[in-house]
C-alpha cells in the first residue's frame, strides 16, 4: 500500500492533544523553543482559543488523520506600528523531521499571511537549528539579526537568529 499523503489543514480542538505532545517534546528535548516547563492541555486549549479569537491561523500536517506537525503565527510586537508584521512558529513530530513536513507548514503560514495583507513574516530560530535555518532559507527567508547568548537552556547559553520574509 502506498504511503498516505501529507495533508495540511486548519487545526481544530480535537488536534490539541497531539499538538501538545509535539510541543512538549520540543520543550524537553530541543532548543527549538527556549521554554523549560512542559505545557498542560488546559494551557494549549487557552492558547488555541486566543489564536481563534484573534484570527491567527493554526495549521496541522496530518498523515492518515494523525497530526505530525503544526504551525501558526501571531504578533511580532504588540504596538500598532507592527500590525503588518507577524512572527511564526513551526513544530514537527520527531519521527517526521527532514521529510518536507515543515516546509508544507511554513508555506501554509506564508500563504495565509499574504492573503491577510500582511507585509513581513519573522522567524526566531536557535542558531544551532541547522535544519530549521535551511528550511527557512529555502523558502526565501533572509537572516536579519543574530543575538548572542540571549537564551539559556540545558545549562548553556544560546544564540537566537531572526530571519525575515517580505511578503509583498
Phi and psi in radians as a Rosetta constraint file:
Dihedral C 1 N 2 CA 2 C 2 CIRCULARHARMONIC -1.149 0.35
Dihedral N 2 CA 2 C 2 N 3 CIRCULARHARMONIC 2.727 0.35
Dihedral C 2 N 3 CA 3 C 3 CIRCULARHARMONIC -1.068 0.35
Dihedral N 3 CA 3 C 3 N 4 CIRCULARHARMONIC 2.527 0.35
Dihedral C 3 N 4 CA 4 C 4 CIRCULARHARMONIC -1.229 0.35
Dihedral N 4 CA 4 C 4 N 5 CIRCULARHARMONIC 2.553 0.35
Dihedral C 4 N 5 CA 5 C 5 CIRCULARHARMONIC -1.277 0.35
Dihedral N 5 CA 5 C 5 N 6 CIRCULARHARMONIC 2.735 0.35
Dihedral C 5 N 6 CA 6 C 6 CIRCULARHARMONIC -1.466 0.35
Dihedral N 6 CA 6 C 6 N 7 CIRCULARHARMONIC 2.226 0.35
Dihedral C 6 N 7 CA 7 C 7 CIRCULARHARMONIC -2.014 0.35
Dihedral N 7 CA 7 C 7 N 8 CIRCULARHARMONIC 2.256 0.35
Dihedral C 7 N 8 CA 8 C 8 CIRCULARHARMONIC -1.863 0.35
Dihedral N 8 CA 8 C 8 N 9 CIRCULARHARMONIC 2.251 0.35
Dihedral C 8 N 9 CA 9 C 9 CIRCULARHARMONIC -2.577 0.35
Dihedral N 9 CA 9 C 9 N 10 CIRCULARHARMONIC 2.968 0.35
Dihedral C 9 N 10 CA 10 C 10 CIRCULARHARMONIC -1.194 0.35
Dihedral N 10 CA 10 C 10 N 11 CIRCULARHARMONIC 2.445 0.35
Dihedral C 10 N 11 CA 11 C 11 CIRCULARHARMONIC -1.290 0.35
Dihedral N 11 CA 11 C 11 N 12 CIRCULARHARMONIC 2.764 0.35
Dihedral C 11 N 12 CA 12 C 12 CIRCULARHARMONIC -2.343 0.35
Dihedral N 12 CA 12 C 12 N 13 CIRCULARHARMONIC 3.034 0.35
Dihedral C 12 N 13 CA 13 C 13 CIRCULARHARMONIC -1.030 0.35
Dihedral N 13 CA 13 C 13 N 14 CIRCULARHARMONIC -0.539 0.35
Dihedral C 13 N 14 CA 14 C 14 CIRCULARHARMONIC -1.170 0.35
Dihedral N 14 CA 14 C 14 N 15 CIRCULARHARMONIC -0.334 0.35
Dihedral C 14 N 15 CA 15 C 15 CIRCULARHARMONIC -1.441 0.35
Dihedral N 15 CA 15 C 15 N 16 CIRCULARHARMONIC -0.197 0.35
Dihedral C 15 N 16 CA 16 C 16 CIRCULARHARMONIC -1.097 0.35
Dihedral N 16 CA 16 C 16 N 17 CIRCULARHARMONIC -0.679 0.35
Dihedral C 16 N 17 CA 17 C 17 CIRCULARHARMONIC -1.039 0.35
Dihedral N 17 CA 17 C 17 N 18 CIRCULARHARMONIC -0.708 0.35
Dihedral C 17 N 18 CA 18 C 18 CIRCULARHARMONIC -1.197 0.35
Dihedral N 18 CA 18 C 18 N 19 CIRCULARHARMONIC -0.722 0.35
Dihedral C 18 N 19 CA 19 C 19 CIRCULARHARMONIC -1.042 0.35
Dihedral N 19 CA 19 C 19 N 20 CIRCULARHARMONIC -0.760 0.35
Dihedral C 19 N 20 CA 20 C 20 CIRCULARHARMONIC -1.048 0.35
Dihedral N 20 CA 20 C 20 N 21 CIRCULARHARMONIC -0.790 0.35
Dihedral C 20 N 21 CA 21 C 21 CIRCULARHARMONIC -1.064 0.35
Dihedral N 21 CA 21 C 21 N 22 CIRCULARHARMONIC -0.766 0.35
Dihedral C 21 N 22 CA 22 C 22 CIRCULARHARMONIC -1.114 0.35
Dihedral N 22 CA 22 C 22 N 23 CIRCULARHARMONIC -0.774 0.35
Dihedral C 22 N 23 CA 23 C 23 CIRCULARHARMONIC -1.164 0.35
Dihedral N 23 CA 23 C 23 N 24 CIRCULARHARMONIC -0.774 0.35
Dihedral C 23 N 24 CA 24 C 24 CIRCULARHARMONIC -1.125 0.35
Dihedral N 24 CA 24 C 24 N 25 CIRCULARHARMONIC -0.623 0.35
Dihedral C 24 N 25 CA 25 C 25 CIRCULARHARMONIC -1.058 0.35
Dihedral N 25 CA 25 C 25 N 26 CIRCULARHARMONIC -0.732 0.35
Dihedral C 25 N 26 CA 26 C 26 CIRCULARHARMONIC -1.108 0.35
Dihedral N 26 CA 26 C 26 N 27 CIRCULARHARMONIC -0.698 0.35
Dihedral C 26 N 27 CA 27 C 27 CIRCULARHARMONIC -1.087 0.35
Dihedral N 27 CA 27 C 27 N 28 CIRCULARHARMONIC -0.832 0.35
Dihedral C 27 N 28 CA 28 C 28 CIRCULARHARMONIC -1.262 0.35
Dihedral N 28 CA 28 C 28 N 29 CIRCULARHARMONIC -0.611 0.35
Dihedral C 28 N 29 CA 29 C 29 CIRCULARHARMONIC -2.034 0.35
Dihedral N 29 CA 29 C 29 N 30 CIRCULARHARMONIC -0.171 0.35
Dihedral C 29 N 30 CA 30 C 30 CIRCULARHARMONIC -2.365 0.35
Dihedral N 30 CA 30 C 30 N 31 CIRCULARHARMONIC 3.022 0.35
Dihedral C 30 N 31 CA 31 C 31 CIRCULARHARMONIC -1.837 0.35
Dihedral N 31 CA 31 C 31 N 32 CIRCULARHARMONIC 0.362 0.35
Dihedral C 31 N 32 CA 32 C 32 CIRCULARHARMONIC -1.121 0.35
Dihedral N 32 CA 32 C 32 N 33 CIRCULARHARMONIC -0.460 0.35
Dihedral C 32 N 33 CA 33 C 33 CIRCULARHARMONIC -2.407 0.35
Dihedral N 33 CA 33 C 33 N 34 CIRCULARHARMONIC 2.397 0.35
Dihedral C 33 N 34 CA 34 C 34 CIRCULARHARMONIC -1.539 0.35
Dihedral N 34 CA 34 C 34 N 35 CIRCULARHARMONIC 0.568 0.35
Dihedral C 34 N 35 CA 35 C 35 CIRCULARHARMONIC -1.572 0.35
Dihedral N 35 CA 35 C 35 N 36 CIRCULARHARMONIC 2.556 0.35
Dihedral C 35 N 36 CA 36 C 36 CIRCULARHARMONIC -2.032 0.35
Dihedral N 36 CA 36 C 36 N 37 CIRCULARHARMONIC -0.450 0.35
Dihedral C 36 N 37 CA 37 C 37 CIRCULARHARMONIC -1.773 0.35
Dihedral N 37 CA 37 C 37 N 38 CIRCULARHARMONIC 2.311 0.35
Dihedral C 37 N 38 CA 38 C 38 CIRCULARHARMONIC -1.136 0.35
Dihedral N 38 CA 38 C 38 N 39 CIRCULARHARMONIC 2.716 0.35
Dihedral C 38 N 39 CA 39 C 39 CIRCULARHARMONIC -1.658 0.35
Dihedral N 39 CA 39 C 39 N 40 CIRCULARHARMONIC 2.826 0.35
Dihedral C 39 N 40 CA 40 C 40 CIRCULARHARMONIC -1.891 0.35
Dihedral N 40 CA 40 C 40 N 41 CIRCULARHARMONIC 2.896 0.35
Dihedral C 40 N 41 CA 41 C 41 CIRCULARHARMONIC -1.064 0.35
Dihedral N 41 CA 41 C 41 N 42 CIRCULARHARMONIC -0.746 0.35
Dihedral C 41 N 42 CA 42 C 42 CIRCULARHARMONIC -1.039 0.35
Dihedral N 42 CA 42 C 42 N 43 CIRCULARHARMONIC -0.593 0.35
Dihedral C 42 N 43 CA 43 C 43 CIRCULARHARMONIC -1.138 0.35
Dihedral N 43 CA 43 C 43 N 44 CIRCULARHARMONIC -0.750 0.35
Dihedral C 43 N 44 CA 44 C 44 CIRCULARHARMONIC -1.163 0.35
Dihedral N 44 CA 44 C 44 N 45 CIRCULARHARMONIC -0.651 0.35
Dihedral C 44 N 45 CA 45 C 45 CIRCULARHARMONIC -1.114 0.35
Dihedral N 45 CA 45 C 45 N 46 CIRCULARHARMONIC -0.754 0.35
Dihedral C 45 N 46 CA 46 C 46 CIRCULARHARMONIC -1.113 0.35
Dihedral N 46 CA 46 C 46 N 47 CIRCULARHARMONIC -0.781 0.35
Dihedral C 46 N 47 CA 47 C 47 CIRCULARHARMONIC -0.982 0.35
Dihedral N 47 CA 47 C 47 N 48 CIRCULARHARMONIC -0.822 0.35
Dihedral C 47 N 48 CA 48 C 48 CIRCULARHARMONIC -1.125 0.35
Dihedral N 48 CA 48 C 48 N 49 CIRCULARHARMONIC -0.771 0.35
Dihedral C 48 N 49 CA 49 C 49 CIRCULARHARMONIC -1.098 0.35
Dihedral N 49 CA 49 C 49 N 50 CIRCULARHARMONIC -0.666 0.35
Dihedral C 49 N 50 CA 50 C 50 CIRCULARHARMONIC -1.094 0.35
Dihedral N 50 CA 50 C 50 N 51 CIRCULARHARMONIC -0.748 0.35
Dihedral C 50 N 51 CA 51 C 51 CIRCULARHARMONIC -1.047 0.35
Dihedral N 51 CA 51 C 51 N 52 CIRCULARHARMONIC -0.824 0.35
Dihedral C 51 N 52 CA 52 C 52 CIRCULARHARMONIC -1.067 0.35
Dihedral N 52 CA 52 C 52 N 53 CIRCULARHARMONIC -0.824 0.35
Dihedral C 52 N 53 CA 53 C 53 CIRCULARHARMONIC -1.057 0.35
Dihedral N 53 CA 53 C 53 N 54 CIRCULARHARMONIC -0.663 0.35
Dihedral C 53 N 54 CA 54 C 54 CIRCULARHARMONIC -1.527 0.35
Dihedral N 54 CA 54 C 54 N 55 CIRCULARHARMONIC -0.072 0.35
Dihedral C 54 N 55 CA 55 C 55 CIRCULARHARMONIC 1.342 0.35
Dihedral N 55 CA 55 C 55 N 56 CIRCULARHARMONIC 0.380 0.35
Dihedral C 55 N 56 CA 56 C 56 CIRCULARHARMONIC -1.622 0.35
Dihedral N 56 CA 56 C 56 N 57 CIRCULARHARMONIC 2.349 0.35
Dihedral C 56 N 57 CA 57 C 57 CIRCULARHARMONIC -1.334 0.35
Dihedral N 57 CA 57 C 57 N 58 CIRCULARHARMONIC 2.662 0.35
Dihedral C 57 N 58 CA 58 C 58 CIRCULARHARMONIC -2.255 0.35
Dihedral N 58 CA 58 C 58 N 59 CIRCULARHARMONIC 2.079 0.35
Dihedral C 58 N 59 CA 59 C 59 CIRCULARHARMONIC -1.855 0.35
Dihedral N 59 CA 59 C 59 N 60 CIRCULARHARMONIC 2.589 0.35
Dihedral C 59 N 60 CA 60 C 60 CIRCULARHARMONIC -2.169 0.35
Dihedral N 60 CA 60 C 60 N 61 CIRCULARHARMONIC 2.579 0.35
Dihedral C 60 N 61 CA 61 C 61 CIRCULARHARMONIC -1.802 0.35
Dihedral N 61 CA 61 C 61 N 62 CIRCULARHARMONIC 2.355 0.35
Dihedral C 61 N 62 CA 62 C 62 CIRCULARHARMONIC -2.276 0.35
Dihedral N 62 CA 62 C 62 N 63 CIRCULARHARMONIC 2.658 0.35
Dihedral C 62 N 63 CA 63 C 63 CIRCULARHARMONIC -2.214 0.35
Dihedral N 63 CA 63 C 63 N 64 CIRCULARHARMONIC 2.143 0.35
Dihedral C 63 N 64 CA 64 C 64 CIRCULARHARMONIC 0.892 0.35
Dihedral N 64 CA 64 C 64 N 65 CIRCULARHARMONIC 0.745 0.35
Dihedral C 64 N 65 CA 65 C 65 CIRCULARHARMONIC 1.197 0.35
Dihedral N 65 CA 65 C 65 N 66 CIRCULARHARMONIC 0.174 0.35
Dihedral C 65 N 66 CA 66 C 66 CIRCULARHARMONIC -1.725 0.35
Dihedral N 66 CA 66 C 66 N 67 CIRCULARHARMONIC 2.211 0.35
Dihedral C 66 N 67 CA 67 C 67 CIRCULARHARMONIC -1.241 0.35
Dihedral N 67 CA 67 C 67 N 68 CIRCULARHARMONIC 2.204 0.35
Dihedral C 67 N 68 CA 68 C 68 CIRCULARHARMONIC -2.112 0.35
Dihedral N 68 CA 68 C 68 N 69 CIRCULARHARMONIC 0.030 0.35
Dihedral C 68 N 69 CA 69 C 69 CIRCULARHARMONIC 3.125 0.35
Dihedral N 69 CA 69 C 69 N 70 CIRCULARHARMONIC 2.894 0.35
Dihedral C 69 N 70 CA 70 C 70 CIRCULARHARMONIC -2.630 0.35
Dihedral N 70 CA 70 C 70 N 71 CIRCULARHARMONIC 2.754 0.35
Dihedral C 70 N 71 CA 71 C 71 CIRCULARHARMONIC -2.534 0.35
Dihedral N 71 CA 71 C 71 N 72 CIRCULARHARMONIC 2.773 0.35
Dihedral C 71 N 72 CA 72 C 72 CIRCULARHARMONIC -2.838 0.35
Dihedral N 72 CA 72 C 72 N 73 CIRCULARHARMONIC 3.025 0.35
Dihedral C 72 N 73 CA 73 C 73 CIRCULARHARMONIC -2.523 0.35
Dihedral N 73 CA 73 C 73 N 74 CIRCULARHARMONIC 2.843 0.35
Dihedral C 73 N 74 CA 74 C 74 CIRCULARHARMONIC -2.738 0.35
Dihedral N 74 CA 74 C 74 N 75 CIRCULARHARMONIC -3.063 0.35
Dihedral C 74 N 75 CA 75 C 75 CIRCULARHARMONIC -1.005 0.35
Dihedral N 75 CA 75 C 75 N 76 CIRCULARHARMONIC 2.450 0.35
Dihedral C 75 N 76 CA 76 C 76 CIRCULARHARMONIC -1.352 0.35
Dihedral N 76 CA 76 C 76 N 77 CIRCULARHARMONIC -0.845 0.35
Dihedral C 76 N 77 CA 77 C 77 CIRCULARHARMONIC -2.456 0.35
Dihedral N 77 CA 77 C 77 N 78 CIRCULARHARMONIC 2.712 0.35
Dihedral C 77 N 78 CA 78 C 78 CIRCULARHARMONIC -1.570 0.35
Dihedral N 78 CA 78 C 78 N 79 CIRCULARHARMONIC 0.080 0.35
Dihedral C 78 N 79 CA 79 C 79 CIRCULARHARMONIC -1.499 0.35
Dihedral N 79 CA 79 C 79 N 80 CIRCULARHARMONIC 2.610 0.35
Dihedral C 79 N 80 CA 80 C 80 CIRCULARHARMONIC -0.967 0.35
Dihedral N 80 CA 80 C 80 N 81 CIRCULARHARMONIC -0.587 0.35
Dihedral C 80 N 81 CA 81 C 81 CIRCULARHARMONIC -1.115 0.35
Dihedral N 81 CA 81 C 81 N 82 CIRCULARHARMONIC -0.299 0.35
Dihedral C 81 N 82 CA 82 C 82 CIRCULARHARMONIC -1.716 0.35
Dihedral N 82 CA 82 C 82 N 83 CIRCULARHARMONIC 0.181 0.35
Dihedral C 82 N 83 CA 83 C 83 CIRCULARHARMONIC -1.097 0.35
Dihedral N 83 CA 83 C 83 N 84 CIRCULARHARMONIC -0.290 0.35
Dihedral C 83 N 84 CA 84 C 84 CIRCULARHARMONIC -1.767 0.35
Dihedral N 84 CA 84 C 84 N 85 CIRCULARHARMONIC 0.175 0.35
Dihedral C 84 N 85 CA 85 C 85 CIRCULARHARMONIC -2.135 0.35
Dihedral N 85 CA 85 C 85 N 86 CIRCULARHARMONIC 2.324 0.35
Dihedral C 85 N 86 CA 86 C 86 CIRCULARHARMONIC -2.263 0.35
Dihedral N 86 CA 86 C 86 N 87 CIRCULARHARMONIC 2.730 0.35
Dihedral C 86 N 87 CA 87 C 87 CIRCULARHARMONIC -1.963 0.35
Dihedral N 87 CA 87 C 87 N 88 CIRCULARHARMONIC 2.342 0.35
Dihedral C 87 N 88 CA 88 C 88 CIRCULARHARMONIC -1.951 0.35
Dihedral N 88 CA 88 C 88 N 89 CIRCULARHARMONIC 2.908 0.35
Dihedral C 88 N 89 CA 89 C 89 CIRCULARHARMONIC -2.468 0.35
Dihedral N 89 CA 89 C 89 N 90 CIRCULARHARMONIC 2.659 0.35
Dihedral C 89 N 90 CA 90 C 90 CIRCULARHARMONIC -2.529 0.35
Dihedral N 90 CA 90 C 90 N 91 CIRCULARHARMONIC 2.354 0.35
Dihedral C 90 N 91 CA 91 C 91 CIRCULARHARMONIC -2.376 0.35
Dihedral N 91 CA 91 C 91 N 92 CIRCULARHARMONIC 2.337 0.35
Dihedral C 91 N 92 CA 92 C 92 CIRCULARHARMONIC -2.154 0.35
Dihedral N 92 CA 92 C 92 N 93 CIRCULARHARMONIC 2.396 0.35
Dihedral C 92 N 93 CA 93 C 93 CIRCULARHARMONIC -0.943 0.35
Dihedral N 93 CA 93 C 93 N 94 CIRCULARHARMONIC 2.423 0.35
Dihedral C 93 N 94 CA 94 C 94 CIRCULARHARMONIC -1.018 0.35
Dihedral N 94 CA 94 C 94 N 95 CIRCULARHARMONIC -0.487 0.35
Dihedral C 94 N 95 CA 95 C 95 CIRCULARHARMONIC -1.300 0.35
Dihedral N 95 CA 95 C 95 N 96 CIRCULARHARMONIC -0.185 0.35
Dihedral C 95 N 96 CA 96 C 96 CIRCULARHARMONIC -2.124 0.35
Dihedral N 96 CA 96 C 96 N 97 CIRCULARHARMONIC 0.188 0.35
Dihedral C 96 N 97 CA 97 C 97 CIRCULARHARMONIC -1.267 0.35
Dihedral N 97 CA 97 C 97 N 98 CIRCULARHARMONIC 2.605 0.35
Dihedral C 97 N 98 CA 98 C 98 CIRCULARHARMONIC 1.343 0.35
Dihedral N 98 CA 98 C 98 N 99 CIRCULARHARMONIC 0.258 0.35
Dihedral C 98 N 99 CA 99 C 99 CIRCULARHARMONIC -2.049 0.35
Dihedral N 99 CA 99 C 99 N 100 CIRCULARHARMONIC 0.212 0.35
Dihedral C 99 N 100 CA 100 C 100 CIRCULARHARMONIC 1.605 0.35
Dihedral N 100 CA 100 C 100 N 101 CIRCULARHARMONIC -0.011 0.35
Dihedral C 100 N 101 CA 101 C 101 CIRCULARHARMONIC -1.141 0.35
Dihedral N 101 CA 101 C 101 N 102 CIRCULARHARMONIC -0.822 0.35
Dihedral C 101 N 102 CA 102 C 102 CIRCULARHARMONIC -1.025 0.35
Dihedral N 102 CA 102 C 102 N 103 CIRCULARHARMONIC -0.700 0.35
Dihedral C 102 N 103 CA 103 C 103 CIRCULARHARMONIC -1.094 0.35
Dihedral N 103 CA 103 C 103 N 104 CIRCULARHARMONIC -0.742 0.35
Dihedral C 103 N 104 CA 104 C 104 CIRCULARHARMONIC -1.094 0.35
Dihedral N 104 CA 104 C 104 N 105 CIRCULARHARMONIC -0.715 0.35
Dihedral C 104 N 105 CA 105 C 105 CIRCULARHARMONIC -1.218 0.35
Dihedral N 105 CA 105 C 105 N 106 CIRCULARHARMONIC -0.701 0.35
Dihedral C 105 N 106 CA 106 C 106 CIRCULARHARMONIC -1.213 0.35
Dihedral N 106 CA 106 C 106 N 107 CIRCULARHARMONIC -0.667 0.35
Dihedral C 106 N 107 CA 107 C 107 CIRCULARHARMONIC -1.074 0.35
Dihedral N 107 CA 107 C 107 N 108 CIRCULARHARMONIC -0.656 0.35
Dihedral C 107 N 108 CA 108 C 108 CIRCULARHARMONIC -1.073 0.35
Dihedral N 108 CA 108 C 108 N 109 CIRCULARHARMONIC -0.711 0.35
Dihedral C 108 N 109 CA 109 C 109 CIRCULARHARMONIC -1.143 0.35
Dihedral N 109 CA 109 C 109 N 110 CIRCULARHARMONIC -0.782 0.35
Dihedral C 109 N 110 CA 110 C 110 CIRCULARHARMONIC -1.027 0.35
Dihedral N 110 CA 110 C 110 N 111 CIRCULARHARMONIC -0.861 0.35
Dihedral C 110 N 111 CA 111 C 111 CIRCULARHARMONIC -1.065 0.35
Dihedral N 111 CA 111 C 111 N 112 CIRCULARHARMONIC -0.761 0.35
Dihedral C 111 N 112 CA 112 C 112 CIRCULARHARMONIC -1.122 0.35
Dihedral N 112 CA 112 C 112 N 113 CIRCULARHARMONIC -0.782 0.35
Dihedral C 112 N 113 CA 113 C 113 CIRCULARHARMONIC -1.077 0.35
Dihedral N 113 CA 113 C 113 N 114 CIRCULARHARMONIC -0.731 0.35
Dihedral C 113 N 114 CA 114 C 114 CIRCULARHARMONIC -1.076 0.35
Dihedral N 114 CA 114 C 114 N 115 CIRCULARHARMONIC -0.806 0.35
Dihedral C 114 N 115 CA 115 C 115 CIRCULARHARMONIC -1.062 0.35
Dihedral N 115 CA 115 C 115 N 116 CIRCULARHARMONIC -0.504 0.35
Dihedral C 115 N 116 CA 116 C 116 CIRCULARHARMONIC -1.478 0.35
Dihedral N 116 CA 116 C 116 N 117 CIRCULARHARMONIC -0.008 0.35
Dihedral C 116 N 117 CA 117 C 117 CIRCULARHARMONIC 1.360 0.35
Dihedral N 117 CA 117 C 117 N 118 CIRCULARHARMONIC 0.370 0.35
Dihedral C 117 N 118 CA 118 C 118 CIRCULARHARMONIC -1.345 0.35
Dihedral N 118 CA 118 C 118 N 119 CIRCULARHARMONIC 2.797 0.35
Dihedral C 118 N 119 CA 119 C 119 CIRCULARHARMONIC -1.870 0.35
Dihedral N 119 CA 119 C 119 N 120 CIRCULARHARMONIC -0.664 0.35
Dihedral C 119 N 120 CA 120 C 120 CIRCULARHARMONIC -2.414 0.35
Dihedral N 120 CA 120 C 120 N 121 CIRCULARHARMONIC 2.490 0.35
Dihedral C 120 N 121 CA 121 C 121 CIRCULARHARMONIC -2.099 0.35
Dihedral N 121 CA 121 C 121 N 122 CIRCULARHARMONIC 2.233 0.35
Dihedral C 121 N 122 CA 122 C 122 CIRCULARHARMONIC -1.952 0.35
Dihedral N 122 CA 122 C 122 N 123 CIRCULARHARMONIC 2.457 0.35
Dihedral C 122 N 123 CA 123 C 123 CIRCULARHARMONIC -2.148 0.35
Dihedral N 123 CA 123 C 123 N 124 CIRCULARHARMONIC 2.213 0.35
Dihedral C 123 N 124 CA 124 C 124 CIRCULARHARMONIC -1.751 0.35
Dihedral N 124 CA 124 C 124 N 125 CIRCULARHARMONIC 2.031 0.35
Dihedral C 124 N 125 CA 125 C 125 CIRCULARHARMONIC -2.284 0.35
Dihedral N 125 CA 125 C 125 N 126 CIRCULARHARMONIC 2.326 0.35
Dihedral C 125 N 126 CA 126 C 126 CIRCULARHARMONIC -1.001 0.35
Dihedral N 126 CA 126 C 126 N 127 CIRCULARHARMONIC 2.380 0.35
Dihedral C 126 N 127 CA 127 C 127 CIRCULARHARMONIC -1.103 0.35
Dihedral N 127 CA 127 C 127 N 128 CIRCULARHARMONIC -0.336 0.35
Dihedral C 127 N 128 CA 128 C 128 CIRCULARHARMONIC -1.670 0.35
Dihedral N 128 CA 128 C 128 N 129 CIRCULARHARMONIC -0.002 0.35
Dihedral C 128 N 129 CA 129 C 129 CIRCULARHARMONIC -1.477 0.35
Dihedral N 129 CA 129 C 129 N 130 CIRCULARHARMONIC 1.263 0.35
Dihedral C 129 N 130 CA 130 C 130 CIRCULARHARMONIC -1.028 0.35
Dihedral N 130 CA 130 C 130 N 131 CIRCULARHARMONIC -0.712 0.35
Dihedral C 130 N 131 CA 131 C 131 CIRCULARHARMONIC -1.063 0.35
Dihedral N 131 CA 131 C 131 N 132 CIRCULARHARMONIC -0.765 0.35
Dihedral C 131 N 132 CA 132 C 132 CIRCULARHARMONIC -1.187 0.35
Dihedral N 132 CA 132 C 132 N 133 CIRCULARHARMONIC -0.690 0.35
Dihedral C 132 N 133 CA 133 C 133 CIRCULARHARMONIC -1.080 0.35
Dihedral N 133 CA 133 C 133 N 134 CIRCULARHARMONIC -0.821 0.35
Dihedral C 133 N 134 CA 134 C 134 CIRCULARHARMONIC -1.076 0.35
Dihedral N 134 CA 134 C 134 N 135 CIRCULARHARMONIC -0.727 0.35
Dihedral C 134 N 135 CA 135 C 135 CIRCULARHARMONIC -0.980 0.35
Dihedral N 135 CA 135 C 135 N 136 CIRCULARHARMONIC -0.862 0.35
Dihedral C 135 N 136 CA 136 C 136 CIRCULARHARMONIC -1.187 0.35
Dihedral N 136 CA 136 C 136 N 137 CIRCULARHARMONIC -0.704 0.35
Dihedral C 136 N 137 CA 137 C 137 CIRCULARHARMONIC -1.052 0.35
Dihedral N 137 CA 137 C 137 N 138 CIRCULARHARMONIC -0.675 0.35
Dihedral C 137 N 138 CA 138 C 138 CIRCULARHARMONIC -1.143 0.35
Dihedral N 138 CA 138 C 138 N 139 CIRCULARHARMONIC -0.368 0.35
Dihedral C 138 N 139 CA 139 C 139 CIRCULARHARMONIC -1.703 0.35
Dihedral N 139 CA 139 C 139 N 140 CIRCULARHARMONIC 0.109 0.35
Dihedral C 139 N 140 CA 140 C 140 CIRCULARHARMONIC 1.723 0.35
Dihedral N 140 CA 140 C 140 N 141 CIRCULARHARMONIC 0.016 0.35
Dihedral C 140 N 141 CA 141 C 141 CIRCULARHARMONIC -1.189 0.35
Dihedral N 141 CA 141 C 141 N 142 CIRCULARHARMONIC 2.579 0.35
Dihedral C 141 N 142 CA 142 C 142 CIRCULARHARMONIC -2.174 0.35
Dihedral N 142 CA 142 C 142 N 143 CIRCULARHARMONIC 2.558 0.35
Dihedral C 142 N 143 CA 143 C 143 CIRCULARHARMONIC -1.281 0.35
Dihedral N 143 CA 143 C 143 N 144 CIRCULARHARMONIC 2.248 0.35
Dihedral C 143 N 144 CA 144 C 144 CIRCULARHARMONIC -2.095 0.35
Dihedral N 144 CA 144 C 144 N 145 CIRCULARHARMONIC -0.171 0.35
Dihedral C 144 N 145 CA 145 C 145 CIRCULARHARMONIC -2.802 0.35
Dihedral N 145 CA 145 C 145 N 146 CIRCULARHARMONIC 2.578 0.35
Dihedral C 145 N 146 CA 146 C 146 CIRCULARHARMONIC -2.355 0.35
Dihedral N 146 CA 146 C 146 N 147 CIRCULARHARMONIC 1.850 0.35
Dihedral C 146 N 147 CA 147 C 147 CIRCULARHARMONIC -1.635 0.35
Dihedral N 147 CA 147 C 147 N 148 CIRCULARHARMONIC 2.143 0.35
Dihedral C 147 N 148 CA 148 C 148 CIRCULARHARMONIC -1.496 0.35
Dihedral N 148 CA 148 C 148 N 149 CIRCULARHARMONIC 2.282 0.35
Dihedral C 148 N 149 CA 149 C 149 CIRCULARHARMONIC 0.880 0.35
Dihedral N 149 CA 149 C 149 N 150 CIRCULARHARMONIC 0.783 0.35
Dihedral C 149 N 150 CA 150 C 150 CIRCULARHARMONIC -1.636 0.35
Dihedral N 150 CA 150 C 150 N 151 CIRCULARHARMONIC -0.234 0.35
Dihedral C 150 N 151 CA 151 C 151 CIRCULARHARMONIC -2.063 0.35
Dihedral N 151 CA 151 C 151 N 152 CIRCULARHARMONIC 2.752 0.35
Dihedral C 151 N 152 CA 152 C 152 CIRCULARHARMONIC -2.462 0.35
Dihedral N 152 CA 152 C 152 N 153 CIRCULARHARMONIC 2.090 0.35
Dihedral C 152 N 153 CA 153 C 153 CIRCULARHARMONIC -2.758 0.35
Dihedral N 153 CA 153 C 153 N 154 CIRCULARHARMONIC 2.614 0.35
Dihedral C 153 N 154 CA 154 C 154 CIRCULARHARMONIC 0.985 0.35
Dihedral N 154 CA 154 C 154 N 155 CIRCULARHARMONIC 0.632 0.35
Dihedral C 154 N 155 CA 155 C 155 CIRCULARHARMONIC 1.085 0.35
Dihedral N 155 CA 155 C 155 N 156 CIRCULARHARMONIC 0.560 0.35
Dihedral C 155 N 156 CA 156 C 156 CIRCULARHARMONIC -2.646 0.35
Dihedral N 156 CA 156 C 156 N 157 CIRCULARHARMONIC 2.753 0.35
Dihedral C 156 N 157 CA 157 C 157 CIRCULARHARMONIC -1.388 0.35
Dihedral N 157 CA 157 C 157 N 158 CIRCULARHARMONIC 2.533 0.35
Dihedral C 157 N 158 CA 158 C 158 CIRCULARHARMONIC -2.199 0.35
Dihedral N 158 CA 158 C 158 N 159 CIRCULARHARMONIC 2.485 0.35
Dihedral C 158 N 159 CA 159 C 159 CIRCULARHARMONIC -1.699 0.35
Dihedral N 159 CA 159 C 159 N 160 CIRCULARHARMONIC 2.511 0.35
Dihedral C 159 N 160 CA 160 C 160 CIRCULARHARMONIC -2.074 0.35
Dihedral N 160 CA 160 C 160 N 161 CIRCULARHARMONIC 2.296 0.35
Dihedral C 160 N 161 CA 161 C 161 CIRCULARHARMONIC -1.879 0.35
Dihedral N 161 CA 161 C 161 N 162 CIRCULARHARMONIC 2.481 0.35
Dihedral C 161 N 162 CA 162 C 162 CIRCULARHARMONIC -1.849 0.35
Dihedral N 162 CA 162 C 162 N 163 CIRCULARHARMONIC 2.263 0.35
Dihedral C 162 N 163 CA 163 C 163 CIRCULARHARMONIC -2.040 0.35
Dihedral N 163 CA 163 C 163 N 164 CIRCULARHARMONIC 2.619 0.35
Dihedral C 163 N 164 CA 164 C 164 CIRCULARHARMONIC -2.344 0.35
Dihedral N 164 CA 164 C 164 N 165 CIRCULARHARMONIC 2.502 0.35
Dihedral C 164 N 165 CA 165 C 165 CIRCULARHARMONIC -2.199 0.35
Dihedral N 165 CA 165 C 165 N 166 CIRCULARHARMONIC 2.088 0.35
Dihedral C 165 N 166 CA 166 C 166 CIRCULARHARMONIC -1.446 0.35
Dihedral N 166 CA 166 C 166 N 167 CIRCULARHARMONIC 2.246 0.35
Dihedral C 166 N 167 CA 167 C 167 CIRCULARHARMONIC -1.607 0.35
Dihedral N 167 CA 167 C 167 N 168 CIRCULARHARMONIC -0.368 0.35
